[in-house]
Structure formats: structure tokens, C-alpha cells
Amino acid sequence: MTVARSLLLFVVAALAEIGGAWLVWQGVREQRGLLWVGAGIIALGLYGFVATLQPDANFGRILAA
């Protein structure tokens, strides 16, 4: 169960990080508005929260690779 949980958390974290950055980019660079920027900030905050749930201490290094 730990491996499945780790894999799920990796997927959720990656989606939150990439999606959050994309939403902020769209909101600022493509002038889509503060709603997009706010959604991006929430997604990036979710990424930070999901990272704390990961049982592996090297989560950040593994995700970056």
C-alpha cells in the first residue's frame, strides 16, 4: 500500500505543481485575470501540502529528477 500511496502522491504533486505554475502564467502573461492567478496560487499551495504527506524523506529530490 505504501508504494501505491507514494505513486499517487507523486502524480497529485506533479499535477498541482505544473498546473499551478501554468495557471499563474496564464493569468499574468496571457492576461486572463486574477481568478486564474488565484487558482494557480491555490494549486501551488496544494502541492506544498501534498509534499508533506509523502512518506519518503527524499520526495523533493525524486520529483525534481
C-alpha positions as MATLAB code, in Angstrom:
seq = 'MTVARSLLLFVVAALAEIGGAWLVWQGVREQRGLLWVGAGIIALGLYGFVATLQPDANFGRILAA';
ca = [
       0.000    0.000    0.000;
       2.904    2.375    0.686;
       4.174    2.152   -2.907;
       0.720    2.828   -4.335;
       0.260    5.766   -1.950;
       3.661    7.202   -2.879;
       2.914    6.909   -6.593;
      -0.466    8.578   -6.174;
       1.076   11.404   -4.157;
       3.765   11.879   -6.825;
       1.114   12.203   -9.530;
      -1.019   14.615   -7.488;
       2.021   16.696   -6.538;
       3.255   16.892  -10.119;
      -0.160   17.926  -11.417;
      -0.542   20.559   -8.711;
       2.926   21.999   -9.311;
       2.748   22.081  -13.095;
      -0.899   23.117  -13.149;
      -0.363   25.865  -10.594;
       2.556   27.339  -12.481;
       0.589   27.174  -15.736;
      -2.422   28.896  -14.187;
      -0.274   31.723  -12.818;
       1.439   32.049  -16.207;
      -1.917   32.251  -17.975;
      -3.267   34.757  -15.505;
      -0.293   37.111  -15.717;
       1.271   36.671  -19.148;
      -1.902   35.944  -21.113;
      -3.927   38.458  -19.070;
      -6.677   36.028  -18.116;
      -7.267   37.714  -14.782;
      -6.836   37.363  -11.073;
      -9.105   34.318  -10.901;
      -6.535   32.307  -12.862;
      -3.696   33.632  -10.708;
      -5.647   32.802   -7.534;
      -6.367   29.269   -8.757;
      -2.662   28.857   -9.505;
      -1.689   30.012   -6.039;
      -4.142   27.542   -4.504;
      -2.758   24.725   -6.682;
       0.812   25.561   -5.657;
      -0.271   25.605   -2.019;
      -1.854   22.192   -2.550;
       1.478   20.988   -3.920;
       3.175   22.068   -0.700;
       0.579   20.250    1.362;
       0.788   17.047   -0.704;
       4.576   17.051   -0.331;
       4.174   16.838    3.447;
       2.062   13.681    3.093;
       4.808   11.805    1.246;
       6.407    9.159    3.486;
       9.761    9.299    1.649;
      12.152   11.923    3.031;
      13.700   12.437   -0.440;
      10.402   13.310   -2.127;
      11.565   16.686   -3.464;
      14.723   15.277   -4.979;
      12.889   12.383   -6.605;
      10.159   14.634   -8.024;
      12.751   17.058   -9.410;
      14.563   14.235  -11.186;
];
